[in-house]
Amino acid sequence: MIRSAPYRDHAFVIGLVMLMCGVASAASAQDQAHRSLVSDVVKQVLLDPTTYAPTIVAWTATRLDWQSSQAFFESGWTEHNARFTISGLGDDTPMSYRAGNRQILTDAFSNLQLSLVNNASSRVVEGLLIPRYPNHRKLFRTIGWIERSVMASYLSYGLSAGHFRQWQENGRRAQQLGY
């Protein structure tokens, strides 16, 4: 399963992207282009569904898995996922339902940061290449769109597939055991 880096790593990458923007606008004539690039990037990232899709899909899958596991926990079963145990070790006592929900929300914000960094860096690269090679505007935008879509799909699948499978397995097992 894909796990995103801690928050400080995301802040470092965002700072690096912003530094690249600053280096790219050395002359005063480029200052206006820099401000325009930053505002365009922010607007495009915030309006792009590939920014939010992996987070929403992963959050949904994890919540379904967590909710469907509760009947087992009430019957004395242990949690296999170490991220959702009291001790932090697999196959141990699960954390409380509320703590699990907080963990899921924390993971969602971390996943959102990963998407934001990816989409912002993609948009910055587009914004720097298009003025330099204006005849290839459509090519750069198409490549950027493909990259963001592939990354969103990859993250969505990697972050959610196991949880969706576990949710389905929990449903089958709960039915068999009469929970």
N, C-alpha and C positions, 0 to 999 in steps of 0.2 A: 504494500500500500504506500502511496506517495505521502510523505510528510513534508510540510513546508518548514523552512528555517525559522529560528526564533525571530522575534520582532526586531531586535537590533540589527540583524542581517538585512532585513527589508529596509530599515532606515538607512543603512549604509548604501544599498543599491540605489535608493531614491536620491540620496545625496550625490552619488556618483553621476546619475543621469542629469541632475540639475547642474552639476559641475560641468558636464559635457555641454550643456546648453550655454553656460556662462563662457566657456572657452570659445564656443562657436560664434559668439557675438563680441568680438574684441573691439571693433571700430564703432564710433558713435552712430554711423549710418546703419550699422547692424543692430543697434540697441532697439530700435523700433521693431525690426524683424524678430528679435529675441522675445520681446514682450508679446508680439503677435503669435509666435511659435508656442510660448508657454500657455497663453490663453486658449489657443486652438487645441493643444494637447489635452489640457484639463477638460475642455468642453467635449472633445471627441471621446476621451476615456470615460467620462461620466455618462455619456449617452450610448455607449457601446454595450450591447447585451452580452458580449463575450467577457466583459468585466465581471458580471454578476452570475452568469450561468453556472460556472463550476461551484461557486459557494452555495448557491441555492440547491443544486442537485446533491452535493455532499451533505449539506445540513439536513435535507429531507431524508436521505438514505440513513444517516446516522441516527436521526430521531426515530425513524421506523424501527430500526434494529434495537435501539435502547428501550423504546416503549414495549416492543414485543418480548423483550427479555425479562421484563418485570415479573411476570407470572412465575417464571422459573426461579428468580431470586427469592420470591415469597415462599417457595417450596424448598429452599435451602440449597439451590444450585450455586455454583461459583461462576465468576466472570472470567472468560479466557483472555479478553483484551486487557492488557496491563494498564492501559491508559484510563480504565474505568474501574480499577480496584483501589481499595484503601491503601494497600501496601505498595502499589506500583509494580507488583509482580503478577504474572499471568496465573490463571486458575486459582484465584483467591477471592476473598470476600468483596462483593461489589460495593462501590461507593453508593451513597444515597441517591435517590431519584433526582433530587434537586441539584446535588453536586454533579451528577452526570449531565444534566441539562446545561449547567454552567460550563462544563468541559466542552460540550458540543458547541456552545456559543463562542467560546474562546477559539476553538478550532476553526469555526466559520470566519471569524475576523482574521485569523492568520491566513486562511485560504483566500480571502478577499484581498489581503495585502499582496499576496503572490500574483493574483490576477491584475491588480492595479499596476504593479511594477512591470509585469510583462507587457501590458497594453500601453503603458506610458513610454516604455523604451521603444516599442515598435513604432509608436506615433512620432517620437522624437527622431528616430532614424528616417522615417518618411519625410518629416518636416525639414530635415537637413539635406536629404538627397534631392528632393523635388526642385528646390530653387537652383541647385547646382546642375541638374540635368532635366530641364523643363520639358524636353521632348519625350521623356520617359515617365511622365506623371502617372499615366494609367497603369503602367507596369509596376511601379513602386506601390501604388495603392492596392493593386490586385495581390501582389506578393504579401503586403502587410495584412490584408484581409485574410488571406489563406493562412498565414502564420498565426494570427490571433484565433482563428477558428479551430485550427489543428491543436493549438495549445489548450484552448478551452475544452475541446473534446477529450484530449488526453488527460487533463486534470480532472474533468468530470468523471470519466471512467475510473481512473486510478483512485480517486478519493471516495467513490461511491459503490463500485461493483461488489466489493466484499460485504458491505453493509446490506445492500439489497439482497444478496444471496443469503446472508444470515437471517434477515427478516423473513424471507420465504421459508427457510428451514425452521425457524422458530414457530411459524404458523403451522407447519406440518406436524412438528413434534408436539406442540401444545394440543393440537386436535387429537393426536394419537393417545396422549396421556390424559386427556379430558380436562385440561386447564382452561 
